[in-house]
Amino acid sequence: MRPMDPCDPCEAVLLETSGDPFASADAVVALVDEHGALLNCSPGMQRLLGYGPSEFQGLRWTDLLASEADVARFRECCRKDEAVFLTSVHLRHRDGGGVEVRLRAHRLDALDGEPQWLVQTETVEAAHLGDLRRALLRGLFTESPYIIDVFDDRLRFLAQNRSQRRASGFASQVVGRTMREAAPAGLLDMDALEARQRHVLTTGEALIATEVHGHVPESPRRDAVWSETIVPLRGGSGKVVALAHLVLDVTEEARARERLHLINEASARIGSDLDVMHTAKELTDVAVPQFADYAYVNLLDTVLRGRYPHTGTGVEAVPLRRAAQSVRPGGVVDLGVTNGAIDPIASAPDSRSARALASGAPLLLTGDELYTEFVTADPYRAALTRERGVRSWLLVPMYARGAALGTVVFIRRAQDDPFDAEDILLAEEFVARAGVCIDNASRYTYERTTASALQRSLLPQRLPDLKAVEAVSRYLPAGGEAVLGGAWFDVIRLSSARVGLVVGDAAGSGLRSAVTMGGLRRAVRTLADLDLSPEELLTGLDEQVRRFQDDQGAGPDGAAGTTCLYAVYDPVSRRCALAGAGHPRPTRMTTDGRATLMDMPVGPPLGTGGVPFECVEVTLDDGDVLVLHTAGLSEPQKDGAGADLEVLGEVLSALGSVRRSQPHRPAFDLGEFCDAILCRMLPNPPQKDVALLAARVHGLEPDLHAAWELTDEWEVVGQAREMASRKLDDWGLGELGDTTQLLVSELVTNAIRYGRPPIRLRLIRDRNLICEVSDSSSTSPHVRRALETDEGGRGLFLVANLAELWGTRYHERGKSIWAEQSLEALRL
């Protein structure tokens, strides 16, 4: 094969004549003189008209024309003295029929000066095939969208067509050169191209529609994608002797596919959870590096803080904070603004960001325009813009449900294509999708923050500071849900230095459960102020739950099923009374580090009724820890943790082993103790809310309380005053002597007059000074204002005025009237 001339595309096609589907076997060439005599003809005449070679002798050309009109037309063309003429005629077949042909005549000058005509004819069918052949050549080599190259077996150019889509920068003469030698530098990966060419040469198998990425060396340089097909060309022996390349520029199609992929990826990846910062980070991670070299999200401060976003355009006074940013691998993050910090340029009232949020339209700036924007407001970031070669800067405002959320900025550097109109539409598309996810996350944060604040407002804000009980609590809301729960705990100061410990769990979840919990907690405090025993308190609470059901119109799924555990610890006797209503039993951890579940009866849940509650009393040692909790800590979790109460016992025993191994170690911190329990029992967020209360008990030292048995004789009143006065002197509380004597006198007198023996006087020095008188009568005392003529009736009135707190506590053998005096003034 000879090399083809790339300047003549119609001649630059390699086709063997025998294999040309457009070659005509009926072509006729004849030589005719000016008188029409047939001087010579090609063998094709025999096949076309059916004559034998000898039968043409003596024939005139006009004898072969089928009609006089054809003869006249031919002679007329000859008389015009044109060098070439073309006409259509009918030739006479030997059998008498006509053959329509297209006739082309070329004028020749013979040596003797007489003109002759070289006549070429072809049938209509052959003419049509010729037109198709010329159209194919023109389409492939002149007008084709394909880039067509032909290489020999040494990968050198044999020919190339004149495609308008061929990249500029090729050598002026490519025939005889390889693509590496002829193509502009950086066009594509030449090693990979030559590997594909050698593969086709070796295997003889075509490579169809290989997607090839490269760079067009234009100004500015841009990325390009081609679809490349390499076809083997075989010689007569069947051996591959050349390669034909058909290359189609599919850059726009590839970009459209990438955009669609980016939108799909954004839909799949953005919004995987309900965290605002994480969602913003997912947005920038999707954009980089597929869409931009660097991207960052600035959100309104209200959105990041979980407040409802602004509607409309009045957001000028709300600062924008950096929520997330991503950079292409090997790049440098914009050190001008860190995550969580306010972007000072974007937050300025007249900034580009503020104007974009006001208009809702995206903003596209070149690197020079961005530098001008920053140079006065922040020279440091302006310098970063130049240093990093920012070429194109696209800002897209983020909205959701008509509310402004913030802005998203995409940046491309100098070596990449600038953003165009289609890129802006793409950016708006997935920013809009991300905006909905961020809005959902922000609203979830707002709702969860509100729910958490409401939940915690219903729980104790801080536990009282008591000598008898050192208490620490933990509360965990149900993980992953912005819902309210019904778990609660409390530590209640009771009369005579006693302490009430309560943990409960209202049935269900949500607002109704939280309302029930708040009401029950207040009910427990009210009943505890009446100094009821644990079983009596639970009985009263059971009635309260039934009232809740009636008031709320709740069915079986209402407040019924609420559980509660109530314990009262007396530091004087070191006795702890406990009663439960369908609640998990508490765990006791002794000072030697051993943990056991309390052996106690557990009644039915509150609101079910029908079975009385039972109370059990145990004696606790100083330093013992009671662990009270709701069912959320012991119910099975997804990973099997917290399968039963024995697991909690094992955890406490493991923690206690440290105590046993170090007997001289100071008492462990209860806060760390609670955290260790939660970490072991709940490695993942709990499925329902959990309340945990750990209480370390301390008994009162014997020298901090005193008791005297009294008779019901009136002389004992004075003796009681003297004994109380001497004890106050021993405690260094002589300043309270007069008031205490009055309180003792009135309480003992009241017991002698209205009560029954035995009568008992007790003084307790706790955080306050407590004076308590007990008798075996259950008569309820009343405070009244005595008339001037009354001889009595002023006792409890004086007690109420002299004491900071006072009250009556009933028990199986009567009642106790107590009065407290503050020691704060003496401590100062």
Rosetta blueprint (number, residue, H / E / L):
1 M L
2 R L
3 P L
4 M L
5 D L
6 P L
7 C L
8 D L
9 P H
10 C H
11 E H
12 A L
13 V L
14 L L
15 L L
16 E L
17 T H
18 S H
19 G H
20 D L
21 P L
22 F L
23 A L
24 S L
25 A L
26 D L
27 A L
28 V E
29 V E
30 A E
31 L E
32 V E
33 D E
34 E L
35 H L
36 G L
37 A E
38 L E
39 L E
40 N E
41 C E
42 S L
43 P L
44 G H
45 M H
46 Q H
47 R H
48 L H
49 L H
50 G L
51 Y L
52 G L
53 P H
54 S H
55 E H
56 F H
57 Q L
58 G L
59 L L
60 R E
61 W H
62 T H
63 D H
64 L H
65 L E
66 A L
67 S L
68 E H
69 A H
70 D H
71 V H
72 A H
73 R H
74 F H
75 R H
76 E H
77 C H
78 C H
79 R H
80 K L
81 D L
82 E L
83 A L
84 V E
85 F E
86 L E
87 T E
88 S E
89 V E
90 H E
91 L E
92 R E
93 H L
94 R L
95 D L
96 G L
97 G L
98 G E
99 V E
100 E E
101 V E
102 R E
103 L E
104 R E
105 A E
106 H E
107 R E
108 L E
109 D E
110 A L
111 L L
112 D L
113 G L
114 E L
115 P E
116 Q E
117 W E
118 L E
119 V E
120 Q E
121 T E
122 E E
123 T E
124 V H
125 E H
126 A H
127 A H
128 H H
129 L H
130 G H
131 D H
132 L H
133 R H
134 R H
135 A H
136 L H
137 L H
138 R H
139 G H
140 L H
141 F H
142 T H
143 E H
144 S L
145 P L
146 Y L
147 I E
148 I E
149 D E
150 V E
151 F E
152 D E
153 D L
154 R L
155 L L
156 R E
157 F E
158 L E
159 A E
160 Q E
161 N L
162 R L
163 S L
164 Q L
165 R L
166 R L
167 A L
168 S L
169 G L
170 F L
171 A L
172 S L
173 Q L
174 V L
175 V E
176 G L
177 R L
178 T E
179 M H
180 R H
181 E H
182 A H
183 A L
184 P L
185 A L
186 G L
187 L L
188 L E
189 D L
190 M H
191 D H
192 A H
193 L H
194 E H
195 A H
196 R H
197 Q H
198 R H
199 H H
200 V H
201 L H
202 T H
203 T H
204 G L
205 E L
206 A L
207 L E
208 I E
209 A E
210 T E
211 E E
212 V E
213 H E
214 G E
215 H E
216 V E
217 P L
218 E L
219 S L
220 P L
221 R L
222 R E
223 D E
224 A E
225 V E
226 W E
227 S E
228 E E
229 T E
230 I E
231 V E
232 P E
233 L E
234 R E
235 G L
236 G L
237 S L
238 G L
239 K L
240 V E
241 V E
242 A E
243 L E
244 A E
245 H E
246 L E
247 V E
248 L E
249 D E
250 V L
251 T H
252 E H
253 E H
254 A H
255 R H
256 A H
257 R H
258 E H
259 R H
260 L H
261 H H
262 L H
263 I H
264 N H
265 E H
266 A H
267 S H
268 A H
269 R H
270 I L
271 G L
272 S L
273 D L
274 L L
275 D L
276 V H
277 M H
278 H H
279 T H
280 A H
281 K H
282 E H
283 L H
284 T H
285 D H
286 V H
287 A H
288 V L
289 P L
290 Q L
291 F L
292 A L
293 D L
294 Y E
295 A E
296 Y E
297 V E
298 N E
299 L E
300 L E
301 D H
302 T H
303 V H
304 L H
305 R L
306 G L
307 R L
308 Y L
309 P L
310 H E
311 T E
312 G L
313 T L
314 G L
315 V L
316 E L
317 A L
318 V L
319 P L
320 L E
321 R E
322 R E
323 A E
324 A E
325 Q E
326 S E
327 V E
328 R L
329 P L
330 G L
331 G L
332 V L
333 V L
334 D L
335 L L
336 G L
337 V L
338 T L
339 N L
340 G L
341 A L
342 I E
343 D L
344 P H
345 I H
346 A H
347 S H
348 A L
349 P L
350 D L
351 S L
352 R H
353 S H
354 A H
355 R H
356 A H
357 L H
358 A H
359 S H
360 G L
361 A L
362 P L
363 L E
364 L E
365 L E
366 T E
367 G H
368 D H
369 E H
370 L H
371 Y H
372 T H
373 E H
374 F H
375 V H
376 T H
377 A H
378 D L
379 P H
380 Y H
381 R H
382 A H
383 A H
384 L H
385 T H
386 R H
387 E H
388 R L
389 G L
390 V E
391 R E
392 S E
393 W E
394 L E
395 L E
396 V E
397 P E
398 M E
399 Y E
400 A E
401 R L
402 G L
403 A E
404 A E
405 L E
406 G E
407 T E
408 V E
409 V E
410 F E
411 I E
412 R E
413 R E
414 A L
415 Q L
416 D L
417 D L
418 P L
419 F L
420 D L
421 A H
422 E H
423 D H
424 I H
425 L H
426 L H
427 A H
428 E H
429 E H
430 F H
431 V H
432 A H
433 R H
434 A H
435 G H
436 V H
437 C H
438 I H
439 D H
440 N H
441 A H
442 S H
443 R H
444 Y H
445 T H
446 Y H
447 E H
448 R H
449 T H
450 T H
451 A H
452 S H
453 A H
454 L H
455 Q H
456 R H
457 S H
458 L H
459 L L
460 P L
461 Q L
462 R L
463 L L
464 P L
465 D L
466 L L
467 K L
468 A L
469 V E
470 E E
471 A E
472 V E
473 S E
474 R E
475 Y E
476 L E
477 P L
478 A L
479 G L
480 G L
481 E L
482 A L
483 V L
484 L L
485 G L
486 G L
487 A E
488 W E
489 F E
490 D E
491 V E
492 I E
493 R E
494 L L
495 S H
496 S H
497 A H
498 R L
499 V E
500 G E
501 L E
502 V E
503 V E
504 G E
505 D E
506 A L
507 A L
508 G L
509 S L
510 G L
511 L H
512 R H
513 S H
514 A H
515 V H
516 T H
517 M H
518 G H
519 G H
520 L H
521 R H
522 R H
523 A H
524 V H
525 R H
526 T H
527 L H
528 A H
529 D H
530 L L
531 D L
532 L L
533 S L
534 P H
535 E H
536 E H
537 L H
538 L H
539 T H
540 G H
541 L H
542 D H
543 E H
544 Q H
545 V H
546 R H
547 R H
548 F H
549 Q H
550 D H
551 D H
552 Q H
553 G L
554 A L
555 G L
556 P L
557 D L
558 G L
559 A L
560 A L
561 G L
562 T E
563 T E
564 C E
565 L E
566 Y E
567 A E
568 V E
569 Y E
570 D E
571 P L
572 V L
573 S L
574 R L
575 R E
576 C E
577 A E
578 L E
579 A E
580 G E
581 A E
582 G L
583 H L
584 P L
585 R L
586 P L
587 T E
588 R E
589 M E
590 T L
591 T L
592 D L
593 G L
594 R L
595 A E
596 T E
597 L E
598 M L
599 D L
600 M L
601 P L
602 V E
603 G E
604 P L
605 P L
606 L E
607 G L
608 T L
609 G L
610 G L
611 V L
612 P L
613 F L
614 E L
615 C L
616 V E
617 E E
618 V E
619 T E
620 L L
621 D L
622 D L
623 G L
624 D L
625 V E
626 L E
627 V E
628 L E
629 H E
630 T L
631 A H
632 G H
633 L H
634 S L
635 E L
636 P L
637 Q L
638 K L
639 D L
640 G L
641 A L
642 G L
643 A L
644 D L
645 L H
646 E H
647 V H
648 L H
649 G H
650 E H
651 V H
652 L H
653 S H
654 A H
655 L H
656 G H
657 S H
658 V H
659 R H
660 R H
661 S H
662 Q L
663 P L
664 H L
665 R L
666 P L
667 A L
668 F L
669 D L
670 L H
671 G H
672 E H
673 F H
674 C H
675 D H
676 A H
677 I H
678 L H
679 C H
680 R H
681 M H
682 L L
683 P L
684 N L
685 P L
686 P L
687 Q L
688 K L
689 D L
690 V E
691 A E
692 L E
693 L E
694 A E
695 A E
696 R E
697 V E
698 H L
699 G L
700 L L
701 E L
702 P H
703 D H
704 L H
705 H E
706 A E
707 A E
708 W E
709 E E
710 L E
711 T L
712 D L
713 E L
714 W L
715 E L
716 V H
717 V H
718 G H
719 Q H
720 A H
721 R H
722 E H
723 M H
724 A H
725 S H
726 R H
727 K H
728 L H
729 D H
730 D H
731 W H
732 G L
733 L L
734 G H
735 E H
736 L H
737 G H
738 D H
739 T H
740 T H
741 Q H
742 L H
743 L H
744 V H
745 S H
746 E H
747 L H
748 V H
749 T H
750 N H
751 A H
752 I H
753 R H
754 Y H
755 G L
756 R L
757 P L
758 P L
759 I E
760 R E
761 L E
762 R E
763 L E
764 I E
765 R E
766 D L
767 R L
768 N E
769 L E
770 I E
771 C E
772 E E
773 V E
774 S E
775 D E
776 S L
777 S L
778 S L
779 T L
780 S L
781 P L
782 H L
783 V L
784 R L
785 R L
786 A L
787 L L
788 E L
789 T L
790 D L
791 E L
792 G L
793 G L
794 R L
795 G H
796 L H
797 F H
798 L H
799 V H
800 A H
801 N H
802 L H
803 A L
804 E L
805 L E
806 W E
807 G E
808 T E
809 R E
810 Y E
811 H E
812 E L
813 R L
814 G E
815 K E
816 S E
817 I E
818 W E
819 A E
820 E E
821 Q E
822 S E
823 L L
824 E H
825 A H
826 L H
827 R H
828 L L
